[in-house]
Amino acid sequence: MMSQFEEWFQLQSFYLNLRFIHGERLFIFDAQDGYVVQAVQIAWMTWQEQQKRIDSKSECIKNLVVQKNNEFNKVQASLLQIDNFFDDQRQTPSSRQYANFIQEIYETLRGDDQLQEPQTCDHTMAEKSQFGDLHRTFECIFCDHKTTEAWVTTHE
């Protein structure tokens, strides 16, 4: 990860100035204190925090894609069931056959999601208001996690 940071650091506009000032000492890393040059150490710590956020959001995006693909597959399976139901009919189906068919479609679309625990995420969800405390439902934009909690806000 340090090599990625140093590659990124060398692409920044301030790199040449720092390189001129500190020379070869610029990327000296002490296992106990971190980078010897304080500006590089601050950039390193900030870069690590940003990487954690990027990794977290990337994981949520991957989960969202998997969930959407699963939903798409359920819909495709239901459409196939519908096609098969009407292709197999030699005569008009009875109301019982229709009811059973609708129940099968419902179960296919519903899937096993009800058995799973709701997913949680680490994303900050907040709403600002000039009126103080709010009690509302919030939905994370990075995944399907929803919550109803009191989010305390301050008067601006």
DSSP file (Angstrom, degrees, kcal/mol; ACC not computed):
  #  RESIDUE AA STRUCTURE BP1 BP2  ACC     N-H-->O    O-->H-N    N-H-->O    O-->H-N    TCO  KAPPA ALPHA  PHI   PSI    X-CA   Y-CA   Z-CA
    1    1 A M     >        0   0    0      0, 0.0     4,-2.1     0, 0.0     5,-0.1   0.000 360.0 360.0 360.0 -32.5    0.0    0.0    0.0
    2    2 A M  H  >  +     0   0    0      1,-0.2     4,-2.7     2,-0.2     5,-0.2   0.880 360.0  53.7 -65.5 -36.3    2.9    2.3    0.7
    3    3 A S  H  > S+     0   0    0      2,-0.2     4,-2.2     1,-0.2    -1,-0.2   0.889 108.1  50.2 -66.3 -37.2    4.2    2.0   -2.9
    4    4 A Q  H  > S+     0   0    0      2,-0.2     4,-2.5     1,-0.2    -1,-0.2   0.912 111.5  49.3 -63.5 -42.2    0.7    3.0   -4.2
    5    5 A F  H  X S+     0   0    0     -4,-2.1     4,-3.2     1,-0.2    -2,-0.2   0.937 110.9  48.7 -61.5 -46.8    0.8    6.0   -1.9
    6    6 A E  H  X S+     0   0    0     -4,-2.7     4,-2.0     2,-0.2    -1,-0.2   0.869 110.8  50.8 -65.6 -36.0    4.2    7.0   -3.1
    7    7 A E  H  X S+     0   0    0     -4,-2.2     4,-0.7     2,-0.2    -1,-0.2   0.934 113.7  45.1 -63.3 -45.2    3.2    6.6   -6.7
    8    8 A W  H >< S+     0   0    0     -4,-2.5     3,-1.1     1,-0.2     4,-0.4   0.923 111.2  53.7 -62.3 -44.5    0.2    8.8   -6.1
    9    9 A F  H >< S+     0   0    0     -4,-3.2     3,-1.3     1,-0.3     6,-0.2   0.873 103.9  55.6 -59.6 -39.8    2.2   11.3   -4.1
   10   10 A Q  H 3< S+     0   0    0     -4,-2.0    -1,-0.3     1,-0.3    -2,-0.2   0.689 102.6  57.1 -69.5 -17.8    4.7   11.7   -7.0
   11   11 A L  T << S+     0   0    0     -3,-1.1    -1,-0.3    -4,-0.7    -2,-0.2   0.541  86.9 102.2 -87.5  -7.8    1.9   12.6   -9.4
   12   12 A Q  S X  S-     0   0    0     -3,-1.3     3,-1.2    -4,-0.4     4,-0.4  -0.404  80.4-120.8 -79.8 155.1    0.8   15.6   -7.2
   13   13 A S  T 3  S+     0   0    0      1,-0.2     4,-0.4     2,-0.1     3,-0.4   0.780 110.2  53.9 -65.7 -28.2    1.6   19.2   -8.1
   14   14 A F  T 3> S+     0   0    0      1,-0.2     4,-2.2     2,-0.1    -1,-0.2   0.529  83.5  90.5 -84.5  -6.4    3.5   19.8   -4.8
   15   15 A Y  H <> S+     0   0    0     -3,-1.2     4,-2.9     1,-0.2     5,-0.2   0.914  83.4  50.5 -59.6 -46.9    5.8   16.8   -5.2
   16   16 A L  H  > S+     0   0    0     -4,-0.4     4,-2.3    -3,-0.4    -1,-0.2   0.886 110.3  50.6 -62.5 -38.7    8.6   18.6   -7.0
   17   17 A N  H  > S+     0   0    0     -4,-0.4     4,-2.2     2,-0.2    -1,-0.2   0.943 114.0  43.8 -62.9 -47.2    8.7   21.4   -4.4
   18   18 A L  H  X S+     0   0    0     -4,-2.2     4,-3.1     1,-0.2     5,-0.4   0.881 112.6  52.9 -66.1 -37.1    9.0   18.9   -1.6
   19   19 A R  H  X S+     0   0    0     -4,-2.9     4,-2.0    -5,-0.2    -1,-0.2   0.891 109.8  48.7 -64.4 -38.7   11.5   16.8   -3.5
   20   20 A F  H  < S+     0   0    0     -4,-2.3    -2,-0.2    -5,-0.2    -1,-0.2   0.904 116.7  42.5 -66.0 -41.4   13.6   19.9   -4.0
   21   21 A I  H  < S+     0   0    0     -4,-2.2    -2,-0.2    -5,-0.2    -3,-0.2   0.939 129.8  23.6 -71.1 -48.1   13.4   20.9   -0.3
   22   22 A H  H >< S-     0   0    0     -4,-3.1     3,-1.7     1,-0.2    -3,-0.2   0.619  83.9-174.4-100.6 -15.3   13.9   17.4    1.2
   23   23 A G  G >< S-     0   0    0     -4,-2.0     3,-1.5    -5,-0.4    -1,-0.2  -0.289  70.3  -4.3  59.7-134.2   15.8   15.5   -1.5
   24   24 A E  G >  S+     0   0    0      1,-0.3     3,-0.5     2,-0.1    -1,-0.3   0.647 126.5  70.1 -67.8 -16.9   16.3   11.8   -0.8
   25   25 A R  G X  S+     0   0    0     -3,-1.7     3,-1.6     1,-0.2    12,-0.4   0.589  71.7  95.0 -76.0  -9.6   14.8   12.1    2.7
   26   26 A L  G <  S+     0   0    0     -3,-1.5    11,-0.4     1,-0.3    -1,-0.2   0.860  93.8  28.7 -55.1 -44.0   11.4   12.6    1.3
   27   27 A F  G <  S+     0   0    0     -3,-0.5     2,-0.4     8,-0.1    -1,-0.3   0.062  81.6 135.3-109.7  25.2   10.2    9.0    1.4
   28   28 A I    <   -     0   0    0     -3,-1.6     8,-2.3     1,-0.0     2,-0.5  -0.622  39.5-159.6 -72.8 126.9   12.3    7.7    4.4
   29   29 A F  E     -A   35   0A   0     -2,-0.4     2,-0.5     6,-0.2     6,-0.3  -0.941  10.2-158.7-116.8 125.8   10.0    5.7    6.6
   30   30 A D  E  >  -A   34   0A   0      4,-3.1     4,-3.0    -2,-0.5    -2,-0.0  -0.895  17.2-139.8-101.2 128.2   10.6    4.9   10.2
   31   31 A A  T  4 S+     0   0    0     -2,-0.5    -1,-0.1     1,-0.2     4,-0.1   0.787 101.3  40.3 -59.0 -29.0    8.7    1.9   11.5
   32   32 A Q  T  4 S+     0   0    0      2,-0.1    -1,-0.2     1,-0.1    -3,-0.0   0.890 130.2  22.1 -87.9 -43.2    8.0    3.6   14.8
   33   33 A D  T  4 S-     0   0    0      1,-0.3     2,-0.2     0, 0.0    -2,-0.2   0.561  96.5-133.3-105.3 -10.7    7.2    7.2   13.7
   34   34 A G  E  <  +A   30   0A   0     -4,-3.0    -4,-3.1    10,-0.0    -1,-0.3  -0.635  68.3   8.5  90.4-152.5    6.2    6.8   10.1
   35   35 A Y  E     -A   29   0A   0     -6,-0.3    -6,-0.2    -2,-0.2     6,-0.1  -0.392  65.2-139.5 -66.3 140.4    7.5    9.1    7.4
   36   36 A V  S    S+     0   0    0     -8,-2.3     2,-0.5   -11,-0.2    -1,-0.1   0.896  88.3  73.4 -68.9 -41.6   10.4   11.4    8.6
   37   37 A V  S  > S-     0   0    0    -12,-0.4     4,-2.1   -11,-0.4     3,-0.4  -0.654  79.2-146.2 -77.8 121.2    9.1   14.4    6.6
   38   38 A Q  H  > S+     0   0    0     -2,-0.5     4,-2.5     1,-0.2     5,-0.2   0.849  95.0  55.2 -60.2 -39.0    6.0   15.6    8.4
   39   39 A A  H  > S+     0   0    0      1,-0.2     4,-2.1     2,-0.2    -1,-0.2   0.894 110.0  46.9 -62.3 -39.3    4.1   16.7    5.3
   40   40 A V  H  > S+     0   0    0     -3,-0.4     4,-2.6     2,-0.2    -1,-0.2   0.885 110.6  52.9 -69.4 -38.2    4.5   13.2    3.8
   41   41 A Q  H  X S+     0   0    0     -4,-2.1     4,-2.5     2,-0.2    -2,-0.2   0.910 109.7  48.1 -63.4 -42.5    3.4   11.6    7.0
   42   42 A I  H  X S+     0   0    0     -4,-2.5     4,-2.4     2,-0.2     5,-0.2   0.930 113.0  47.8 -63.6 -44.9    0.2   13.8    7.1
   43   43 A A  H  X S+     0   0    0     -4,-2.1     4,-2.8    -5,-0.2    -2,-0.2   0.900 111.3  52.3 -61.9 -40.2   -0.5   12.9    3.4
   44   44 A W  H  X S+     0   0    0     -4,-2.6     4,-2.2     2,-0.2    -2,-0.2   0.927 110.8  45.8 -61.9 -47.3    0.1    9.2    4.2
   45   45 A M  H  X S+     0   0    0     -4,-2.5     4,-1.8     2,-0.2    -1,-0.2   0.908 115.2  47.0 -64.9 -41.5   -2.3    9.2    7.1
   46   46 A T  H  X S+     0   0    0     -4,-2.4     4,-2.3    -5,-0.2    -2,-0.2   0.913 110.8  52.3 -65.2 -42.6   -5.0   11.0    5.1
   47   47 A W  H  X S+     0   0    0     -4,-2.8     4,-2.3     1,-0.2    -2,-0.2   0.890 107.3  52.5 -61.8 -40.4   -4.5    8.7    2.1
   48   48 A Q  H  X S+     0   0    0     -4,-2.2     4,-2.0     2,-0.2    -1,-0.2   0.915 109.2  49.4 -62.5 -43.1   -5.0    5.6    4.3
   49   49 A E  H  X S+     0   0    0     -4,-1.8     4,-1.9     1,-0.2    -2,-0.2   0.917 111.6  48.6 -62.5 -42.9   -8.2    7.0    5.7
   50   50 A Q  H  X S+     0   0    0     -4,-2.3     4,-2.7     1,-0.2    -1,-0.2   0.885 108.3  54.3 -65.2 -37.5   -9.5    7.8    2.2
   51   51 A Q  H  X S+     0   0    0     -4,-2.3     4,-2.8     2,-0.2    -1,-0.2   0.884 105.5  53.5 -63.4 -38.1   -8.5    4.3    1.0
   52   52 A K  H  X S+     0   0    0     -4,-2.0     4,-2.3     2,-0.2    -1,-0.2   0.924 111.2  46.2 -60.9 -43.6  -10.6    2.8    3.8
   53   53 A R  H  X S+     0   0    0     -4,-1.9     4,-2.6     2,-0.2     5,-0.2   0.918 112.8  49.4 -65.3 -43.4  -13.6    4.8    2.6
   54   54 A I  H  X S+     0   0    0     -4,-2.7     4,-2.5     1,-0.2    -2,-0.2   0.928 112.0  48.4 -61.8 -44.6  -13.0    3.8   -1.0
   55   55 A D  H  X S+     0   0    0     -4,-2.8     4,-2.2     2,-0.2    -1,-0.2   0.899 111.7  50.2 -62.5 -41.3  -12.7    0.2   -0.1
   56   56 A S  H  X S+     0   0    0     -4,-2.3     4,-2.0     2,-0.2    -2,-0.2   0.925 113.2  44.8 -63.6 -45.6  -15.9    0.3    2.0
   57   57 A K  H  X S+     0   0    0     -4,-2.6     4,-2.4     1,-0.2    -2,-0.2   0.869 110.8  54.4 -68.5 -35.8  -17.8    1.9   -0.8
   58   58 A S  H  X S+     0   0    0     -4,-2.5     4,-2.4    -5,-0.2    -1,-0.2   0.909 108.1  50.1 -62.6 -41.3  -16.4   -0.4   -3.3
   59   59 A E  H  X S+     0   0    0     -4,-2.2     4,-2.4     2,-0.2    -2,-0.2   0.904 110.4  49.7 -63.8 -41.5  -17.6   -3.4   -1.2
   60   60 A C  H  X S+     0   0    0     -4,-2.0     4,-2.5     2,-0.2    -2,-0.2   0.896 109.9  51.0 -64.4 -39.5  -21.1   -1.9   -1.0
   61   61 A I  H  X S+     0   0    0     -4,-2.4     4,-2.4     2,-0.2    -2,-0.2   0.914 109.8  50.0 -64.3 -42.1  -21.2   -1.3   -4.7
   62   62 A K  H  X S+     0   0    0     -4,-2.4     4,-2.3     1,-0.2    -2,-0.2   0.927 111.8  48.5 -61.0 -44.3  -20.2   -5.0   -5.3
   63   63 A N  H  X S+     0   0    0     -4,-2.4     4,-2.5     1,-0.2    -2,-0.2   0.895 110.6  51.3 -62.4 -40.0  -22.9   -6.1   -2.9
   64   64 A L  H  X S+     0   0    0     -4,-2.5     4,-2.6    78,-0.3    -1,-0.2   0.908 109.1  50.0 -64.8 -41.8  -25.5   -3.9   -4.6
   65   65 A V  H  X S+     0   0    0     -4,-2.4     4,-2.5     2,-0.2    -2,-0.2   0.912 111.1  49.4 -62.7 -42.7  -24.5   -5.3   -8.0
   66   66 A V  H  X S+     0   0    0     -4,-2.3     4,-2.3     2,-0.2    -2,-0.2   0.923 112.0  48.5 -62.3 -44.3  -24.9   -8.9   -6.6
   67   67 A Q  H  X S+     0   0    0     -4,-2.5     4,-2.4     1,-0.2    -2,-0.2   0.921 112.3  48.0 -62.4 -43.8  -28.3   -8.0   -5.1
   68   68 A K  H  X S+     0   0    0     -4,-2.6     4,-2.5     1,-0.2    -1,-0.2   0.890 110.9  51.2 -66.0 -38.4  -29.5   -6.5   -8.4
   69   69 A N  H  X S+     0   0    0     -4,-2.5     4,-2.5     2,-0.2    -1,-0.2   0.899 109.5  50.7 -63.7 -39.9  -28.3   -9.5  -10.4
   70   70 A N  H  X S+     0   0    0     -4,-2.3     4,-2.1     2,-0.2    -2,-0.2   0.915 111.1  48.2 -62.9 -42.7  -30.2  -11.8   -8.0
   71   71 A E  H  X S+     0   0    0     -4,-2.4     4,-2.2     2,-0.2    -2,-0.2   0.912 110.9  51.0 -64.1 -41.5  -33.3   -9.7   -8.5
   72   72 A F  H  X S+     0   0    0     -4,-2.5     4,-2.6     1,-0.2    -2,-0.2   0.916 109.1  51.0 -61.1 -43.3  -32.9   -9.8  -12.2
   73   73 A N  H  X S+     0   0    0     -4,-2.5     4,-2.5     1,-0.2    -1,-0.2   0.876 108.2  52.5 -62.8 -37.8  -32.5  -13.6  -12.2
   74   74 A K  H  X S+     0   0    0     -4,-2.1     4,-2.2     2,-0.2    -1,-0.2   0.919 110.6  47.2 -63.2 -43.2  -35.7  -13.9  -10.1
   75   75 A V  H  X S+     0   0    0     -4,-2.2     4,-2.6     2,-0.2    -2,-0.2   0.919 111.6  50.8 -64.9 -43.0  -37.6  -11.8  -12.7
   76   76 A Q  H  X S+     0   0    0     -4,-2.6     4,-2.2     1,-0.2    -2,-0.2   0.916 110.2  49.7 -60.4 -43.1  -36.2  -13.8  -15.5
   77   77 A A  H  X S+     0   0    0     -4,-2.5     4,-2.1     1,-0.2    -1,-0.2   0.889 110.9  50.1 -63.2 -38.8  -37.2  -17.1  -13.8
   78   78 A S  H  X S+     0   0    0     -4,-2.2     4,-2.4     2,-0.2    -2,-0.2   0.904 109.1  50.7 -66.6 -41.3  -40.7  -15.7  -13.3
   79   79 A L  H  X S+     0   0    0     -4,-2.6     4,-2.6     1,-0.2    -2,-0.2   0.893 109.7  50.9 -63.3 -38.5  -41.0  -14.7  -17.0
   80   80 A L  H  X S+     0   0    0     -4,-2.2     4,-2.7     2,-0.2    -1,-0.2   0.901 109.1  51.2 -64.3 -40.8  -39.9  -18.2  -18.0
   81   81 A Q  H  X S+     0   0    0     -4,-2.1     4,-2.6     2,-0.2    -2,-0.2   0.906 109.9  50.1 -62.0 -40.9  -42.5  -19.7  -15.7
   82   82 A I  H  X S+     0   0    0     -4,-2.4     4,-2.2     2,-0.2     5,-0.3   0.943 111.6  47.4 -63.2 -47.3  -45.2  -17.4  -17.3
   83   83 A D  H  X S+     0   0    0     -4,-2.6     4,-2.3     1,-0.2    -2,-0.2   0.936 114.1  47.1 -58.6 -46.8  -44.1  -18.5  -20.8
   84   84 A N  H  X S+     0   0    0     -4,-2.7     4,-2.0     1,-0.2    -1,-0.2   0.883 109.6  54.5 -63.3 -38.9  -44.1  -22.2  -19.8
   85   85 A F  H  < S+     0   0    0     -4,-2.6     4,-0.5     1,-0.2    -1,-0.2   0.939 114.7  38.2 -61.7 -47.8  -47.5  -21.9  -18.1
   86   86 A F  H  < S+     0   0    0     -4,-2.2     3,-0.4     1,-0.2    -1,-0.2   0.808 114.9  53.8 -78.4 -27.2  -49.2  -20.4  -21.1
   87   87 A D  H  < S+     0   0    0     -4,-2.3    -1,-0.2    -5,-0.3    -2,-0.2   0.845 108.2  51.2 -70.3 -32.8  -47.4  -22.6  -23.6
   88   88 A D  S  < S+     0   0    0     -4,-2.0     2,-0.5    -5,-0.2    -1,-0.2   0.570  85.7 105.7 -80.9  -9.2  -48.4  -25.8  -21.8
   89   89 A Q        +     0   0    0     -4,-0.5     3,-0.1    -3,-0.4    -4,-0.0  -0.612  35.4 170.9 -81.8 119.8  -52.1  -24.9  -21.7
   90   90 A R  S    S+     0   0    0     -2,-0.5     2,-0.3     1,-0.1    -1,-0.2   0.639  75.7  19.4 -95.5 -20.0  -54.2  -26.9  -24.2
   91   91 A Q  S    S-     0   0    0      0, 0.0    -1,-0.1     0, 0.0     0, 0.0  -0.866 106.9 -67.4-138.6 173.0  -57.4  -25.6  -22.7
   92   92 A T        -     0   0    0     -2,-0.3    -2,-0.1     1,-0.1     2,-0.0  -0.457  58.3-118.2 -66.2 127.2  -58.4  -22.6  -20.6
   93   93 A P        -     0   0    0      0, 0.0    -1,-0.1     0, 0.0     2,-0.1  -0.304  25.5-116.4 -67.4 150.3  -56.9  -23.0  -17.1
   94   94 A S     >  -     0   0    0      1,-0.1     4,-2.2     4,-0.0     5,-0.2  -0.307  28.3-105.0 -77.3 168.4  -59.2  -23.2  -14.1
   95   95 A S  H  > S+     0   0    0      1,-0.2     4,-2.4     2,-0.2     5,-0.1   0.853 123.3  54.6 -63.7 -33.1  -59.3  -20.6  -11.4
   96   96 A R  H  > S+     0   0    0      2,-0.2     4,-2.7     1,-0.2    -1,-0.2   0.907 107.0  49.9 -65.3 -42.8  -57.4  -23.0   -9.1
   97   97 A Q  H  > S+     0   0    0      2,-0.2     4,-2.5     1,-0.2    -2,-0.2   0.908 111.4  49.1 -63.3 -41.1  -54.6  -23.4  -11.7
   98   98 A Y  H  X S+     0   0    0     -4,-2.2     4,-2.8     2,-0.2    -2,-0.2   0.923 111.2  49.8 -61.9 -43.8  -54.4  -19.6  -12.0
   99   99 A A  H  X S+     0   0    0     -4,-2.4     4,-2.3     2,-0.2    -2,-0.2   0.919 112.4  46.7 -62.5 -44.5  -54.2  -19.3   -8.2
  100  100 A N  H  X S+     0   0    0     -4,-2.7     4,-2.3     2,-0.2    -1,-0.2   0.907 112.6  50.9 -63.2 -41.0  -51.4  -21.9   -8.0
  101  101 A F  H  X S+     0   0    0     -4,-2.5     4,-2.3    -5,-0.2    -2,-0.2   0.926 110.4  47.9 -62.7 -45.7  -49.6  -20.3  -10.9
  102  102 A I  H  X S+     0   0    0     -4,-2.8     4,-2.7     1,-0.2    -1,-0.2   0.893 110.5  52.8 -63.0 -39.6  -49.7  -16.9   -9.2
  103  103 A Q  H  X S+     0   0    0     -4,-2.3     4,-2.5    -5,-0.2    -1,-0.2   0.903 108.6  50.2 -62.6 -41.2  -48.5  -18.4   -5.9
  104  104 A E  H  X S+     0   0    0     -4,-2.3     4,-2.2     2,-0.2    -2,-0.2   0.917 111.7  47.6 -62.3 -43.6  -45.5  -20.0   -7.7
  105  105 A I  H  X S+     0   0    0     -4,-2.3     4,-2.7     2,-0.2     5,-0.3   0.927 111.4  51.3 -63.1 -44.6  -44.6  -16.6   -9.4
  106  106 A Y  H  X S+     0   0    0     -4,-2.7     4,-2.6     1,-0.2    -2,-0.2   0.926 111.4  46.6 -58.7 -46.5  -45.0  -14.9   -6.0
  107  107 A E  H  X S+     0   0    0     -4,-2.5     4,-2.3     2,-0.2    -1,-0.2   0.861 111.7  51.6 -66.4 -35.6  -42.7  -17.4   -4.3
  108  108 A T  H  < S+     0   0    0     -4,-2.2    -2,-0.2     2,-0.2    -1,-0.2   0.936 114.1  42.7 -65.6 -45.7  -40.1  -17.2   -7.1
  109  109 A L  H  < S+     0   0    0     -4,-2.7    -2,-0.2     1,-0.2    -1,-0.2   0.878 115.0  49.8 -69.1 -37.0  -40.0  -13.4   -6.9
  110  110 A R  H >< S+     0   0    0     -4,-2.6     3,-1.0    -5,-0.3     4,-0.2   0.901  87.5 169.3 -69.2 -40.3  -40.0  -13.3   -3.2
  111  111 A G  T 3<  -     0   0    0     -4,-2.3     3,-0.3     1,-0.2    -1,-0.1  -0.185  57.8 -47.6  63.7-154.9  -37.1  -15.8   -3.0
  112  112 A D  T >> S+     0   0    0      1,-0.2     3,-1.3     2,-0.1     4,-0.6   0.185 100.7 110.4 -99.0  14.1  -35.3  -16.6    0.3
  113  113 A D  G X4  +     0   0    0     -3,-1.0     3,-0.9     1,-0.3    -1,-0.2   0.807  69.0  63.3 -63.2 -29.6  -34.7  -12.9    1.2
  114  114 A Q  G 34 S+     0   0    0     -3,-0.3    -1,-0.3     1,-0.2    -2,-0.1   0.756  99.0  55.4 -68.0 -22.0  -37.2  -13.1    4.1
  115  115 A L  G <4 S+     0   0    0     -3,-1.3    -1,-0.2     2,-0.1     2,-0.2   0.689  93.8  84.8 -83.4 -17.8  -35.0  -15.7    5.9
  116  116 A Q  S << S-     0   0    0     -3,-0.9     3,-0.1    -4,-0.6     0, 0.0  -0.546  84.2-112.6 -87.1 149.6  -31.9  -13.5    5.8
  117  117 A E        -     0   0    0     -2,-0.2    -1,-0.1     1,-0.1    -2,-0.1  -0.503  44.5 -95.1 -71.9 146.8  -31.1  -10.9    8.4
  118  118 A P        -     0   0    0      0, 0.0     2,-0.2     0, 0.0    -1,-0.1  -0.379  43.4-117.1 -63.3 142.7  -31.1   -7.3    7.1
  119  119 A Q        -     0   0    0     -3,-0.1     2,-0.3    25,-0.1    27,-0.2  -0.483  26.4-156.0 -79.8 150.5  -27.8   -6.1    6.1
  120  120 A T        -     0   0    0     -2,-0.2     2,-0.3    25,-0.1    24,-0.1  -0.845   5.4-161.4-120.0 162.6  -26.1   -3.1    7.8
  121  121 A C        -     0   0    0     -2,-0.3    22,-0.0     2,-0.1   -65,-0.0  -0.894  25.7-127.4-137.6 168.9  -23.5   -0.8    6.6
  122  122 A D        +     0   0    0     -2,-0.3     2,-0.2   -66,-0.1   -66,-0.0   0.195  64.6 125.9-101.8  15.0  -21.1    1.7    8.1
  123  123 A H        -     0   0    0      1,-0.1     2,-0.4   -67,-0.1    -2,-0.1  -0.495  64.5-115.8 -80.0 144.5  -22.1    4.7    6.0
  124  124 A T        -     0   0    0     -2,-0.2     2,-0.5     2,-0.0    -1,-0.1  -0.643  30.3-171.8 -79.2 127.1  -23.1    7.9    7.7
  125  125 A M        +     0   0    0     -2,-0.4     2,-0.3    15,-0.1    15,-0.1  -0.979  19.5 150.4-121.6 119.3  -26.7    8.8    7.2
  126  126 A A        -     0   0    0     -2,-0.5     2,-0.4    25,-0.0    27,-0.0  -0.977  31.0-153.0-146.8 156.9  -27.7   12.2    8.4
  127  127 A E        -     0   0    0     -2,-0.3     2,-0.3    24,-0.1     7,-0.1  -0.996  15.9-143.5-134.7 129.3  -30.2   14.9    7.6
  128  128 A K        +     0   0    0     -2,-0.4     2,-0.3    25,-0.1    27,-0.1  -0.696  25.7 165.0 -93.9 144.4  -29.6   18.6    8.4
  129  129 A S    >   -     0   0    0     -2,-0.3     3,-0.8    25,-0.3    27,-0.2  -0.988  43.5-131.7-152.4 151.3  -32.4   20.8    9.5
  130  130 A Q  T 3  S+     0   0    0     -2,-0.3    25,-0.1     1,-0.2    -2,-0.0   0.512 102.5  67.4 -80.9  -2.7  -32.7   24.2   11.1
  131  131 A F  T 3  S-     0   0    0      1,-0.3     2,-0.4    23,-0.1    -1,-0.2   0.431  98.2-129.5-100.6   0.9  -35.2   22.8   13.6
  132  132 A G    <   +     0   0    0     -3,-0.8    -1,-0.3    22,-0.2    -3,-0.1  -0.759  69.2  38.9  98.3-133.3  -32.9   20.4   15.5
  133  133 A D        -     0   0    0     -2,-0.4     2,-0.4    19,-0.1    19,-0.2  -0.264  63.0-166.7 -65.8 140.6  -33.6   16.7   16.2
  134  134 A L  E     -B  151   0B   0     17,-1.4    17,-1.6    -7,-0.1     2,-0.5  -0.965  16.3-162.6-127.6 144.9  -35.2   14.6   13.5
  135  135 A H  E     +B  150   0B   0     -2,-0.4     2,-0.3    15,-0.2    15,-0.2  -0.897  41.7 129.3-125.4 100.0  -36.9   11.2   13.6
  136  136 A R  E     -B  149   0B   0     13,-0.8    13,-0.8    -2,-0.5     2,-0.5  -0.890  60.5 -94.3-143.3 171.0  -37.1    9.9   10.0
  137  137 A T  E     -B  148   0B   0     -2,-0.3     2,-0.4    11,-0.2    11,-0.2  -0.792  39.7-163.8 -90.8 132.9  -36.3    6.9    7.9
  138  138 A F  E     -B  147   0B   0      9,-2.6     9,-2.1    -2,-0.5     2,-0.5  -0.916   6.3-157.9-118.1 144.4  -32.9    7.1    6.1
  139  139 A E  E     -B  146   0B   0     -2,-0.4     2,-0.2     7,-0.2     7,-0.2  -0.985  20.4-126.0-123.4 128.9  -31.7    5.0    3.2
  140  140 A C        -     0   0    0      5,-2.3     3,-0.4    -2,-0.5   -15,-0.1  -0.529  10.4-148.4 -71.3 134.2  -28.1    4.6    2.4
  141  141 A I  S    S+     0   0    0     -2,-0.2    -1,-0.1     1,-0.2     3,-0.1   0.607  94.3  55.3 -79.8  -9.9  -27.3    5.5   -1.2
  142  142 A F  S    S+     0   0    0      3,-0.1   -78,-0.3     1,-0.1     2,-0.3   0.636 120.6   2.7 -98.0 -16.1  -24.5    2.9   -1.4
  143  143 A C  S    S-     0   0    0     -3,-0.4    -1,-0.1     2,-0.2   -82,-0.1  -0.876  82.6 -90.9-153.9-175.2  -26.5   -0.2   -0.4
  144  144 A D  S    S+     0   0    0     -2,-0.3     2,-0.3    -5,-0.1    -3,-0.1   0.253  74.3 130.1 -91.5  13.5  -30.0   -1.3    0.5
  145  145 A H        -     0   0    0    -27,-0.1    -5,-2.3    -6,-0.0     2,-0.3  -0.513  34.0-176.1 -73.1 130.2  -29.7   -0.7    4.2
  146  146 A K  E     -B  139   0B   0     -2,-0.3     2,-0.3   -27,-0.2    -7,-0.2  -0.929   1.6-177.5-123.4 150.5  -32.5    1.4    5.8
  147  147 A T  E     -B  138   0B   0     -9,-2.1    -9,-2.6    -2,-0.3     2,-0.5  -0.996  23.9-152.4-146.3 150.6  -32.8    2.6    9.3
  148  148 A T  E     +B  137   0B   0     -2,-0.3     2,-0.3   -11,-0.2   -11,-0.2  -0.883  45.7 134.9-121.1  98.0  -35.2    4.5   11.5
  149  149 A E  E     -B  136   0B   0    -13,-0.8   -13,-0.8    -2,-0.5     2,-0.6  -0.914  61.4 -96.1-137.0 162.5  -33.2    6.1   14.2
  150  150 A A  E     -B  135   0B   0     -2,-0.3     2,-0.7   -15,-0.2   -15,-0.2  -0.735  36.1-163.5 -81.6 120.1  -33.0    9.5   15.8
  151  151 A W  E     -B  134   0B   0    -17,-1.6   -17,-1.4    -2,-0.6     2,-0.4  -0.926  11.9-143.3-107.1 114.7  -30.3   11.6   14.1
  152  152 A V        -     0   0    0     -2,-0.7     2,-0.3   -19,-0.2   -19,-0.1  -0.635  22.9-178.7 -82.2 127.7  -29.4   14.5   16.2
  153  153 A T        -     0   0    0     -2,-0.4     2,-0.3   -27,-0.0   -25,-0.1  -0.840  19.0-126.6-121.5 161.7  -28.6   17.6   14.2
  154  154 A T        -     0   0    0     -2,-0.3     2,-0.3   -22,-0.1   -25,-0.3  -0.790  27.7-102.0-110.4 153.4  -27.5   21.1   15.3
  155  155 A H              0   0    0     -2,-0.3   -25,-0.1     1,-0.1   -24,-0.1  -0.554 360.0 360.0 -70.7 128.2  -29.0   24.4   14.5
  156  156 A E              0   0    0     -2,-0.3    -1,-0.1   -27,-0.2   -26,-0.1   0.449 360.0 360.0 -93.1 360.0  -26.9   26.1   11.8
